[in-house]
């Protein structure tokens, strides 16, 4: 797609892949985990997938969208794509990957492929921004939120792993 940007962010957690996977797949807990996420509600669930409605702060603008997440626990991959995009977004997709590095270490990778919406007939995106402004807001939010989300998943997985070790 034209003007698509790709990003990839990575962090390593001192936690088993199974614990990281539990954190990644609990989308209804995302508002507790990620400060920018205001709500996450699963609207449909099927064999290997779920569809959820999210409301997220994107650079100070509350944006809502519907996402489909395809869950592959064997590979440790949650592939997502927005079915209904936010007003600033033309398209957004990517993956969460939980890659085991031994029994108690997991690399967490988050990718995004996205583009800002083109201007409408009024010359604006969402009635407010130029395409360049919308792209800058979107790219900035992806960068900030990716770093914060990876840290939050790592920290939560490490907390859960430590709690499990203490209980054992």
LOMARFI-408601 format. One record per residue: residue in three letters; residue number from 1; x, y, z of N, C-alpha, C in turn; chain. Coordinates in nm, 4 decimals, m for minus. Layout:
LOMARFI-408601
> resn | resi | n.c1 | n.c2 | n.c3 | ca.c1 | ca.c2 | ca.c3 | c.c1 | c.c2 | c.c3 | chain
> ALA | NUM | X | Y | Z | X | Y | Z | X | Y | Z | A
...
end
This chain:
LOMARFI-408601
> resn | resi | n.c1 | n.c2 | n.c3 | ca.c1 | ca.c2 | ca.c3 | c.c1 | c.c2 | c.c3 | chain
> UNK | 1 | 0.0846 | m0.1184 | 0.0000 | 0.0000 | 0.0000 | 0.0000 | 0.0885 | 0.1240 | 0.0000 | A
> UNK | 2 | 0.0397 | 0.2262 | m0.0626 | 0.1161 | 0.3496 | m0.0741 | 0.1341 | 0.4180 | 0.0616 | A
> UNK | 3 | 0.2528 | 0.4735 | 0.0836 | 0.2852 | 0.5461 | 0.2060 | 0.2816 | 0.4602 | 0.3319 | A
> UNK | 4 | 0.2935 | 0.3303 | 0.3170 | 0.2937 | 0.2425 | 0.4340 | 0.4280 | 0.2519 | 0.5045 | A
> UNK | 5 | 0.4228 | 0.2637 | 0.6353 | 0.5432 | 0.2646 | 0.7177 | 0.5464 | 0.1356 | 0.7978 | A
> UNK | 6 | 0.6658 | 0.0782 | 0.8126 | 0.6843 | m0.0435 | 0.8908 | 0.7736 | m0.0109 | 1.0093 | A
> UNK | 7 | 0.7341 | m0.0571 | 1.1275 | 0.8186 | m0.0424 | 1.2459 | 0.8310 | m0.1777 | 1.3136 | A
> UNK | 8 | 0.9415 | m0.1958 | 1.3852 | 0.9621 | m0.3166 | 1.4641 | 1.0328 | m0.2776 | 1.5922 | A
> UNK | 9 | 0.9769 | m0.3203 | 1.7041 | 1.0328 | m0.2929 | 1.8368 | 1.0473 | m0.4250 | 1.9103 | A
> UNK | 10 | 1.1524 | m0.4357 | 1.9925 | 1.1831 | m0.5622 | 2.0598 | 1.2285 | m0.5373 | 2.2030 | A
> UNK | 11 | 1.1932 | m0.6313 | 2.2913 | 1.2423 | m0.6315 | 2.4288 | 1.2513 | m0.7779 | 2.4730 | A
> UNK | 12 | 1.3373 | m0.8054 | 2.5691 | 1.3497 | m0.9419 | 2.6221 | 1.2976 | m0.9454 | 2.7650 | A
> UNK | 13 | 1.2133 | m1.0456 | 2.7913 | 1.1557 | m1.0652 | 2.9250 | 1.2217 | m1.1847 | 2.9913 | A
> UNK | 14 | 1.2474 | m1.1717 | 3.1199 | 1.2980 | m1.2832 | 3.2004 | 1.1761 | m1.3606 | 3.2510 | A
> UNK | 15 | 1.1089 | m1.4245 | 3.1547 | 0.9863 | m1.4996 | 3.1837 | 0.9673 | m1.6041 | 3.0748 | A
> UNK | 16 | 0.9059 | m1.7170 | 3.1087 | 0.8793 | m1.8195 | 3.0074 | 0.7840 | m1.7674 | 2.8991 | A
> UNK | 17 | 0.7964 | m1.8255 | 2.7810 | 0.7094 | m1.7866 | 2.6699 | 0.5619 | m1.8015 | 2.7064 | A
> UNK | 18 | 0.5273 | m1.9066 | 2.7814 | 0.3868 | m1.9291 | 2.8165 | 0.3305 | m1.8135 | 2.8992 | A
> UNK | 19 | 0.4110 | m1.7549 | 2.9839 | 0.3661 | m1.6425 | 3.0664 | 0.3502 | m1.5180 | 2.9796 | A
> UNK | 20 | 0.4453 | m1.4931 | 2.8920 | 0.4350 | m1.3793 | 2.7997 | 0.3105 | m1.3955 | 2.7129 | A
> UNK | 21 | 0.2861 | m1.5159 | 2.6655 | 0.1689 | m1.5431 | 2.5812 | 0.0394 | m1.5107 | 2.6566 | A
> UNK | 22 | 0.0311 | m1.5487 | 2.7833 | m0.0879 | m1.5174 | 2.8637 | m0.1121 | m1.3665 | 2.8684 | A
> UNK | 23 | m0.0061 | m1.2899 | 2.8864 | m0.0194 | m1.1439 | 2.8941 | m0.0653 | m1.0882 | 2.7593 | A
> UNK | 24 | m0.0010 | m1.1342 | 2.6506 | m0.0338 | m1.0825 | 2.5170 | m0.1771 | m1.1134 | 2.4750 | A
> UNK | 25 | m0.2263 | m1.2282 | 2.5133 | m0.3583 | m1.2691 | 2.4640 | m0.4739 | m1.2247 | 2.5528 | A
> UNK | 26 | m0.4440 | m1.1605 | 2.6640 | m0.5499 | m1.1106 | 2.7537 | m0.5843 | m0.9665 | 2.7154 | A
> UNK | 27 | m0.6463 | m0.9498 | 2.5991 | m0.6731 | m0.8159 | 2.5460 | m0.7668 | m0.7359 | 2.6364 | A
> UNK | 28 | m0.8555 | m0.8032 | 2.7067 | m0.9480 | m0.7303 | 2.7942 | m0.8762 | m0.6675 | 2.9137 | A
> UNK | 29 | m0.7527 | m0.7090 | 2.9402 | m0.6720 | m0.6488 | 3.0461 | m0.5854 | m0.5333 | 2.9937 | A
> UNK | 30 | m0.5866 | m0.5083 | 2.8642 | m0.5014 | m0.4036 | 2.8075 | m0.5224 | m0.2661 | 2.8708 | A
> UNK | 31 | m0.6445 | m0.2260 | 2.9068 | m0.6588 | m0.0955 | 2.9727 | m0.5832 | m0.0873 | 3.1061 | A
> UNK | 32 | m0.5666 | m0.1997 | 3.1759 | m0.4886 | m0.2010 | 3.2994 | m0.3390 | m0.2048 | 3.2724 | A
> UNK | 33 | m0.3024 | m0.2573 | 3.1584 | m0.1624 | m0.2770 | 3.1229 | m0.1033 | m0.1571 | 3.0496 | A
> UNK | 34 | m0.1816 | m0.0991 | 2.9583 | m0.1333 | 0.0084 | 2.8709 | m0.2084 | 0.1378 | 2.9016 | A
> UNK | 35 | m0.1346 | 0.2386 | 2.9454 | m0.1957 | 0.3656 | 2.9834 | m0.2771 | 0.4313 | 2.8723 | A
> UNK | 36 | m0.2347 | 0.4168 | 2.7458 | m0.3045 | 0.4820 | 2.6351 | m0.4367 | 0.4124 | 2.6010 | A
> UNK | 37 | m0.4505 | 0.2842 | 2.6395 | m0.5716 | 0.2091 | 2.6066 | m0.6784 | 0.2376 | 2.7113 | A
> UNK | 38 | m0.7886 | 0.2944 | 2.6659 | m0.8974 | 0.3312 | 2.7565 | m1.0000 | 0.2190 | 2.7724 | A
> UNK | 39 | m1.0220 | 0.1402 | 2.6659 | m1.1122 | 0.0254 | 2.6754 | m1.0767 | m0.0765 | 2.5683 | A
> UNK | 40 | m1.1056 | m0.2041 | 2.5988 | m1.0845 | m0.3155 | 2.5060 | m1.1913 | m0.4199 | 2.5355 | A
> UNK | 41 | m1.2788 | m0.4429 | 2.4390 | m1.3907 | m0.5339 | 2.4579 | m1.3931 | m0.6332 | 2.3422 | A
> UNK | 42 | m1.3919 | m0.7625 | 2.3737 | m1.4031 | m0.8641 | 2.2702 | m1.5482 | m0.8701 | 2.2241 | A
> UNK | 43 | m1.5679 | m0.8553 | 2.0929 | m1.7030 | m0.8586 | 2.0371 | m1.7340 | m0.9906 | 1.9678 | A
> UNK | 44 | m1.6282 | m1.0667 | 1.9356 | m1.6465 | m1.1970 | 1.8716 | m1.5219 | m1.2801 | 1.8980 | A
> UNK | 45 | m1.5436 | m1.4083 | 1.9193 | m1.4308 | m1.4993 | 1.9403 | m1.4617 | m1.6291 | 1.8667 | A
> UNK | 46 | m1.3625 | m1.6818 | 1.7971 | m1.3795 | m1.8072 | 1.7240 | m1.2540 | m1.8907 | 1.7358 | A
> UNK | 47 | m1.2474 | m1.9964 | 1.6567 | m1.1334 | m2.0876 | 1.6606 | m1.0082 | m2.0157 | 1.6094 | A
> UNK | 48 | m0.9208 | m1.9759 | 1.7004 | m0.7948 | m1.9141 | 1.6629 | m0.7995 | m1.7652 | 1.6331 | A
> UNK | 49 | m0.9118 | m1.7006 | 1.6631 | m0.9189 | m1.5559 | 1.6381 | m1.0123 | m1.4889 | 1.7381 | A
> UNK | 50 | m0.9984 | m1.3570 | 1.7443 | m1.0934 | m1.2754 | 1.8198 | m1.1033 | m1.1391 | 1.7524 | A
> UNK | 51 | m1.2172 | m1.0774 | 1.7689 | m1.2399 | m0.9420 | 1.7193 | m1.2710 | m0.8559 | 1.8412 | A
> UNK | 52 | m1.2032 | m0.7423 | 1.8496 | m1.2195 | m0.6563 | 1.9674 | m1.2346 | m0.5112 | 1.9237 | A
> UNK | 53 | m1.3021 | m0.4359 | 2.0070 | m1.3205 | m0.2915 | 1.9896 | m1.2313 | m0.2235 | 2.0928 | A
> UNK | 54 | m1.1440 | m0.1328 | 2.0462 | m1.0525 | m0.0626 | 2.1354 | m1.0721 | 0.0881 | 2.1251 | A
> UNK | 55 | m1.0497 | 0.1555 | 2.2371 | m1.0423 | 0.3014 | 2.2421 | m0.9064 | 0.3352 | 2.3011 | A
> UNK | 56 | m0.8279 | 0.4155 | 2.2250 | m0.6895 | 0.4426 | 2.2613 | m0.6592 | 0.5904 | 2.2419 | A
> UNK | 57 | m0.5788 | 0.6456 | 2.3317 | m0.5305 | 0.7824 | 2.3186 | m0.4161 | 0.7827 | 2.2171 | A
> UNK | 58 | m0.4377 | 0.8482 | 2.1043 | m0.3370 | 0.8601 | 1.9991 | m0.2943 | 1.0059 | 1.9935 | A
> UNK | 59 | m0.1823 | 1.0351 | 2.0554 | m0.1275 | 1.1725 | 2.0563 | m0.2307 | 1.2742 | 2.1045 | A
> UNK | 60 | m0.3014 | 1.2400 | 2.2123 | m0.3980 | 1.3326 | 2.2700 | m0.5360 | 1.3282 | 2.2066 | A
> UNK | 61 | m0.5544 | 1.2437 | 2.1063 | m0.6840 | 1.2292 | 2.0400 | m0.7385 | 1.0903 | 2.0724 | A
> UNK | 62 | m0.8590 | 1.0813 | 2.1313 | m0.9194 | 0.9514 | 2.1594 | m0.9666 | 0.8916 | 2.0268 | A
> UNK | 63 | m0.9105 | 0.7763 | 1.9924 | m0.9419 | 0.7081 | 1.8672 | m0.9993 | 0.5713 | 1.9000 | A
> UNK | 64 | m1.0943 | 0.5253 | 1.8196 | m1.1543 | 0.3935 | 1.8400 | m1.1466 | 0.3147 | 1.7101 | A
> UNK | 65 | m1.1292 | 0.1818 | 1.7236 | m1.1243 | 0.0966 | 1.6063 | m1.1609 | m0.0457 | 1.6455 | A
> UNK | 66 | m1.1855 | m0.1257 | 1.5425 | m1.2121 | m0.2674 | 1.5596 | m1.0953 | m0.3433 | 1.4998 | A
> UNK | 67 | m1.0440 | m0.4398 | 1.5747 | m0.9285 | m0.5169 | 1.5306 | m0.9591 | m0.6656 | 1.5316 | A
> UNK | 68 | m0.9023 | m0.7338 | 1.4345 | m0.9072 | m0.8806 | 1.4335 | m0.7688 | m0.9301 | 1.4728 | A
> UNK | 69 | m0.7665 | m1.0238 | 1.5669 | m0.6404 | m1.0831 | 1.6125 | m0.6450 | m1.2333 | 1.5846 | A
> UNK | 70 | m0.5489 | m1.2812 | 1.5057 | m0.5352 | m1.4236 | 1.4783 | m0.4278 | m1.4773 | 1.5716 | A
> UNK | 71 | m0.4647 | m1.5758 | 1.6531 | m0.3790 | m1.6259 | 1.7604 | m0.3174 | m1.7603 | 1.7213 | A
> UNK | 72 | m0.1851 | m1.7671 | 1.7188 | m0.1141 | m1.8914 | 1.6888 | m0.0239 | m1.9245 | 1.8077 | A
> UNK | 73 | m0.0773 | m1.9985 | 1.9064 | 0.0014 | m2.0271 | 2.0265 | 0.1246 | m2.1134 | 1.9981 | A
> UNK | 74 | 0.1179 | m2.1992 | 1.8964 | 0.2330 | m2.2826 | 1.8628 | 0.3536 | m2.1980 | 1.8210 | A
> UNK | 75 | 0.3298 | m2.0965 | 1.7397 | 0.4378 | m2.0074 | 1.6947 | 0.4586 | m1.8899 | 1.7894 | A
> UNK | 76 | 0.3630 | m1.8673 | 1.8793 | 0.3727 | m1.7532 | 1.9699 | 0.3473 | m1.6218 | 1.8987 | A
> UNK | 77 | 0.2532 | m1.6216 | 1.8018 | 0.2271 | m1.5025 | 1.7208 | 0.0801 | m1.4610 | 1.7322 | A
> UNK | 78 | 0.0612 | m1.3320 | 1.7599 | m0.0708 | m1.2698 | 1.7523 | m0.0629 | m1.1726 | 1.6346 | A
> UNK | 79 | m0.1254 | m1.2082 | 1.5232 | m0.1288 | m1.1197 | 1.4064 | m0.2565 | m1.0372 | 1.4159 | A
> UNK | 80 | m0.2438 | m0.9066 | 1.3963 | m0.3614 | m0.8210 | 1.4079 | m0.3754 | m0.7320 | 1.2844 | A
> UNK | 81 | m0.4993 | m0.6950 | 1.2586 | m0.5272 | m0.5957 | 1.1550 | m0.6570 | m0.5250 | 1.1906 | A
> UNK | 82 | m0.6554 | m0.3955 | 1.1676 | m0.7759 | m0.3192 | 1.1971 | m0.8787 | m0.3433 | 1.0876 | A
> UNK | 83 | m0.9972 | m0.3826 | 1.1291 | m1.1082 | m0.4028 | 1.0362 | m1.1806 | m0.2710 | 1.0120 | A
> UNK | 84 | m1.1954 | m0.1958 | 1.1184 | m1.2548 | m0.0614 | 1.1131 | m1.1494 | 0.0297 | 1.1757 | A
> UNK | 85 | m1.0981 | 0.1226 | 1.0970 | m0.9866 | 0.2043 | 1.1437 | m1.0334 | 0.3314 | 1.2137 | A
> UNK | 86 | m0.9410 | 0.3896 | 1.2871 | m0.9633 | 0.5189 | 1.3507 | m0.9630 | 0.6276 | 1.2431 | A
> UNK | 87 | m1.0177 | 0.7456 | 1.2733 | m1.0279 | 0.8522 | 1.1723 | m0.8950 | 0.8957 | 1.1100 | A
> UNK | 88 | m0.7841 | 0.8831 | 1.1810 | m0.6543 | 0.9234 | 1.1261 | m0.5871 | 0.8140 | 1.0433 | A
> UNK | 89 | m0.6382 | 0.6916 | 1.0507 | m0.5667 | 0.5753 | 0.9991 | m0.6291 | 0.5219 | 0.8705 | A
> UNK | 90 | m0.5447 | 0.5070 | 0.7687 | m0.5874 | 0.4403 | 0.6447 | m0.5876 | 0.2890 | 0.6664 | A
> UNK | 91 | m0.4781 | 0.2367 | 0.7195 | m0.4712 | 0.0947 | 0.7548 | m0.3652 | 0.0749 | 0.8620 | A
> UNK | 92 | m0.3845 | m0.0327 | 0.9406 | m0.2914 | m0.0675 | 1.0479 | m0.2962 | m0.2188 | 1.0654 | A
> UNK | 93 | m0.1777 | m0.2806 | 1.0681 | m0.1679 | m0.4242 | 1.0940 | m0.0294 | m0.4521 | 1.1516 | A
> UNK | 94 | m0.0082 | m0.5745 | 1.1932 | 0.1221 | m0.6119 | 1.2465 | 0.1136 | m0.7395 | 1.3268 | A
> UNK | 95 | 0.2157 | m0.7599 | 1.4100 | 0.2221 | m0.8816 | 1.4906 | 0.2861 | m0.8545 | 1.6259 | A
> UNK | 96 | 0.2392 | m0.9303 | 1.7231 | 0.3094 | m0.9516 | 1.8496 | 0.3720 | m1.0890 | 1.8355 | A
> UNK | 97 | 0.5002 | m1.1030 | 1.8680 | 0.5661 | m1.2343 | 1.8649 | 0.6323 | m1.2592 | 2.0000 | A
> UNK | 98 | 0.6113 | m1.3789 | 2.0529 | 0.6765 | m1.4220 | 2.1774 | 0.7693 | m1.5368 | 2.1402 | A
> UNK | 99 | 0.8996 | m1.5079 | 2.1347 | 0.9987 | m1.6044 | 2.0874 | 1.0813 | m1.6544 | 2.2052 | A
> UNK | 100 | 1.0750 | m1.7860 | 2.2350 | 1.1466 | m1.8375 | 2.3517 | 1.2982 | m1.8364 | 2.3314 | A
> UNK | 101 | 1.3674 | m1.7910 | 2.4349 | 1.5139 | m1.7964 | 2.4423 | 1.5497 | m1.8812 | 2.5623 | A
> UNK | 102 | 1.5125 | m2.0064 | 2.5614 | 1.5338 | m2.0922 | 2.6769 | 1.4088 | m2.0971 | 2.7611 | A
> UNK | 103 | 1.4143 | m2.1689 | 2.8729 | 1.2936 | m2.1917 | 2.9526 | 1.2411 | m2.0669 | 3.0243 | A
> UNK | 104 | 1.3274 | m1.9716 | 3.0554 | 1.2846 | m1.8572 | 3.1364 | 1.3142 | m1.7219 | 3.0724 | A
> UNK | 105 | 1.3314 | m1.7185 | 2.9405 | 1.3594 | m1.5927 | 2.8706 | 1.2821 | m1.5900 | 2.7396 | A
> UNK | 106 | 1.2207 | m1.4768 | 2.7096 | 1.1395 | m1.4640 | 2.5887 | 1.1651 | m1.3293 | 2.5235 | A
> UNK | 107 | 1.1924 | m1.3320 | 2.3944 | 1.2018 | m1.2065 | 2.3194 | 1.0612 | m1.1714 | 2.2730 | A
> UNK | 108 | 1.0227 | m1.0475 | 2.2958 | 0.8905 | m0.9994 | 2.2548 | 0.9130 | m0.8985 | 2.1422 | A
> UNK | 109 | 0.8490 | m0.9232 | 2.0294 | 0.8631 | m0.8375 | 1.9123 | 0.7253 | m0.7816 | 1.8784 | A
> UNK | 110 | 0.7194 | m0.6528 | 1.8514 | 0.5952 | m0.5867 | 1.8105 | 0.6205 | m0.5148 | 1.6792 | A
> UNK | 111 | 0.5436 | m0.5509 | 1.5764 | 0.5569 | m0.4834 | 1.4469 | 0.4284 | m0.4082 | 1.4140 | A
> UNK | 112 | 0.4438 | m0.3040 | 1.3353 | 0.3301 | m0.2271 | 1.2831 | 0.3547 | m0.1982 | 1.1352 | A
> UNK | 113 | 0.2523 | m0.2091 | 1.0555 | 0.2499 | m0.1603 | 0.9178 | 0.1291 | m0.0680 | 0.9118 | A
> UNK | 114 | 0.1533 | 0.0589 | 0.8804 | 0.0435 | 0.1552 | 0.8892 | 0.0612 | 0.2696 | 0.7904 | A
> UNK | 115 | m0.0494 | 0.3382 | 0.7671 | m0.0483 | 0.4606 | 0.6874 | m0.1576 | 0.5520 | 0.7396 | A
> UNK | 116 | m0.1284 | 0.6810 | 0.7355 | m0.2299 | 0.7807 | 0.7724 | m0.3275 | 0.7962 | 0.6557 | A
> UNK | 117 | m0.4487 | 0.8318 | 0.6906 | m0.5527 | 0.8546 | 0.5909 | m0.5156 | 0.9751 | 0.5034 | A
> UNK | 118 | m0.5562 | 0.9713 | 0.3783 | m0.5354 | 1.0848 | 0.2881 | m0.6397 | 1.1931 | 0.3183 | A
> UNK | 119 | m0.6091 | 1.3147 | 0.2771 | m0.7026 | 1.4245 | 0.2993 | m0.8333 | 1.3997 | 0.2243 | A
> UNK | 120 | m0.9407 | 1.4476 | 0.2834 | m1.0708 | 1.4400 | 0.2195 | m1.0931 | 1.5590 | 0.1274 | A
> UNK | 121 | m1.2155 | 1.5764 | 0.0839 | m1.2504 | 1.6857 | m0.0074 | m1.2221 | 1.8226 | 0.0540 | A
> UNK | 122 | m1.2238 | 1.8306 | 0.1884 | m1.1972 | 1.9574 | 0.2567 | m1.0468 | 1.9836 | 0.2736 | A
> UNK | 123 | m0.9629 | 1.8911 | 0.2212 | m0.8188 | 1.9078 | 0.2337 | m0.7643 | 1.8673 | 0.3692 | A
> UNK | 124 | m0.8458 | 1.8016 | 0.4502 | m0.8050 | 1.7644 | 0.5861 | m0.8305 | 1.6157 | 0.6119 | A
> UNK | 125 | m0.7557 | 1.5613 | 0.7072 | m0.7791 | 1.4261 | 0.7579 | m0.8609 | 1.4420 | 0.8844 | A
> UNK | 126 | m0.9713 | 1.3690 | 0.8928 | m1.0624 | 1.3759 | 1.0079 | m1.1091 | 1.5192 | 1.0327 | A
> UNK | 127 | m1.1148 | 1.6004 | 0.9260 | m1.1639 | 1.7372 | 0.9363 | m1.0738 | 1.8330 | 1.0101 | A
> UNK | 128 | m0.9506 | 1.7888 | 1.0497 | m0.8663 | 1.8723 | 1.1348 | m0.7226 | 1.8868 | 1.0876 | A
> UNK | 129 | m0.6663 | 1.7818 | 1.0250 | m0.5217 | 1.7755 | 1.0048 | m0.4850 | 1.7586 | 0.8580 | A
> UNK | 130 | m0.3669 | 1.8046 | 0.8212 | m0.3138 | 1.7709 | 0.6897 | m0.2681 | 1.6249 | 0.6954 | A
> UNK | 131 | m0.2416 | 1.5674 | 0.5789 | m0.1922 | 1.4294 | 0.5763 | m0.0595 | 1.4212 | 0.6521 | A
> UNK | 132 | 0.0277 | 1.5184 | 0.6329 | 0.1581 | 1.5180 | 0.7019 | 0.1395 | 1.5252 | 0.8532 | A
> UNK | 133 | 0.0478 | 1.6085 | 0.9004 | 0.0213 | 1.6178 | 1.0447 | m0.0352 | 1.4858 | 1.0977 | A
> UNK | 134 | m0.1293 | 1.4267 | 1.0224 | m0.1893 | 1.2991 | 1.0645 | m0.0826 | 1.1904 | 1.0692 | A
> UNK | 135 | 0.0057 | 1.1872 | 0.9678 | 0.1130 | 1.0873 | 0.9661 | 0.2064 | 1.1081 | 1.0848 | A
> UNK | 136 | 0.2425 | 1.2311 | 1.1125 | 0.3328 | 1.2606 | 1.2242 | 0.2708 | 1.2179 | 1.3574 | A
> UNK | 137 | 0.1423 | 1.2472 | 1.3758 | 0.0737 | 1.2063 | 1.4992 | 0.0693 | 1.0546 | 1.5115 | A
> UNK | 138 | 0.0362 | 0.9886 | 1.4012 | 0.0242 | 0.8436 | 1.4016 | 0.1601 | 0.7781 | 1.4251 | A
> UNK | 139 | 0.2622 | 0.8213 | 1.3532 | 0.3969 | 0.7646 | 1.3691 | 0.4489 | 0.7884 | 1.5103 | A
> UNK | 140 | 0.4244 | 0.9059 | 1.5644 | 0.4672 | 0.9361 | 1.7011 | 0.3981 | 0.8473 | 1.8021 | A
> UNK | 141 | 0.2680 | 0.8261 | 1.7829 | 0.1924 | 0.7405 | 1.8750 | 0.2392 | 0.5956 | 1.8655 | A
> UNK | 142 | 0.2654 | 0.5473 | 1.7437 | 0.3146 | 0.4103 | 1.7275 | 0.4481 | 0.3945 | 1.8003 | A
> UNK | 143 | 0.5373 | 0.4914 | 1.7839 | 0.6689 | 0.4845 | 1.8489 | 0.6553 | 0.4854 | 2.0020 | A
> UNK | 144 | 0.5838 | 0.5825 | 2.0547 | 0.5674 | 0.5936 | 2.2005 | 0.4959 | 0.4722 | 2.2587 | A
> UNK | 145 | 0.3853 | 0.4366 | 2.1960 | 0.3043 | 0.3274 | 2.2502 | 0.3741 | 0.1926 | 2.2355 | A
> UNK | 146 | 0.4495 | 0.1712 | 2.1268 | 0.5210 | 0.0435 | 2.1105 | 0.6216 | 0.0248 | 2.2227 | A
> UNK | 147 | 0.7004 | 0.1264 | 2.2482 | 0.8004 | 0.1195 | 2.3545 | 0.7334 | 0.0965 | 2.4900 | A
> UNK | 148 | 0.6288 | 0.1722 | 2.5177 | 0.5572 | 0.1583 | 2.6452 | 0.4881 | 0.0228 | 2.6561 | A
> UNK | 149 | 0.4262 | m0.0242 | 2.5472 | 0.3543 | m0.1514 | 2.5517 | 0.4492 | m0.2683 | 2.5723 | A
> UNK | 150 | 0.5633 | m0.2661 | 2.5034 | 0.6611 | m0.3740 | 2.5234 | 0.7110 | m0.3773 | 2.6675 | A
> UNK | 151 | 0.7411 | m0.2611 | 2.7221 | 0.7870 | m0.2543 | 2.8616 | 0.6784 | m0.3059 | 2.9559 | A
> UNK | 152 | 0.5542 | m0.2703 | 2.9300 | 0.4441 | m0.3146 | 3.0162 | 0.4246 | m0.4657 | 3.0083 | A
> UNK | 153 | 0.4309 | m0.5226 | 2.8880 | 0.4168 | m0.6677 | 2.8730 | 0.5332 | m0.7374 | 2.9425 | A
> UNK | 154 | 0.6566 | m0.6889 | 2.9205 | 0.7740 | m0.7473 | 2.9861 | 0.7583 | m0.7435 | 3.1379 | A
> UNK | 155 | 0.7249 | m0.6263 | 3.1909 | 0.7147 | m0.6103 | 3.3363 | 0.6060 | m0.7002 | 3.3953 | A
> UNK | 156 | 0.4905 | m0.7072 | 3.3297 | 0.3813 | m0.7916 | 3.3793 | 0.4197 | m0.9390 | 3.3711 | A
> UNK | 157 | 0.4830 | m0.9809 | 3.2610 | 0.5254 | m1.1206 | 3.2474 | 0.6291 | m1.1550 | 3.3540 | A
> UNK | 158 | 0.7230 | m1.0643 | 3.3790 | 0.8247 | m1.0897 | 3.4818 | 0.7633 | m1.0952 | 3.6211 | A
> UNK | 159 | 0.6637 | m1.0104 | 3.6495 | 0.5927 | m1.0151 | 3.7787 | 0.5237 | m1.1506 | 3.7964 | A
> UNK | 160 | 0.4524 | m1.1928 | 3.6899 | 0.3799 | m1.3210 | 3.6973 | 0.4769 | m1.4379 | 3.7130 | A
> UNK | 161 | 0.5896 | m1.4357 | 3.6404 | 0.6876 | m1.5434 | 3.6501 | 0.7486 | m1.5489 | 3.7898 | A
> UNK | 162 | 0.7808 | m1.4332 | 3.8477 | 0.8375 | m1.4284 | 3.9830 | 0.7361 | m1.4799 | 4.0848 | A
> UNK | 163 | 0.6094 | m1.4413 | 4.0676 | 0.5034 | m1.4870 | 4.1586 | 0.4895 | m1.6385 | 4.1506 | A
> UNK | 164 | 0.4954 | m1.6945 | 4.0289 | 0.4844 | m1.8400 | 4.0107 | 0.6017 | m1.9128 | 4.0748 | A
> UNK | 165 | 0.7223 | m1.8570 | 4.0649 | 0.8401 | m1.9189 | 4.1275 | 0.8282 | m1.9186 | 4.2790 | A
> UNK | 166 | 0.7794 | m1.8071 | 4.3339 | 0.7633 | m1.7991 | 4.4808 | 0.6591 | m1.8998 | 4.5298 | A
> UNK | 167 | 0.5549 | m1.9210 | 4.4486 | 0.4470 | m2.0127 | 4.4882 | 0.4880 | m2.1599 | 4.4727 | A
> UNK | 168 | 0.5898 | m2.1854 | 4.3909 | 0.6309 | m2.3253 | 4.3635 | 0.7052 | m2.3874 | 4.4787 | A
end
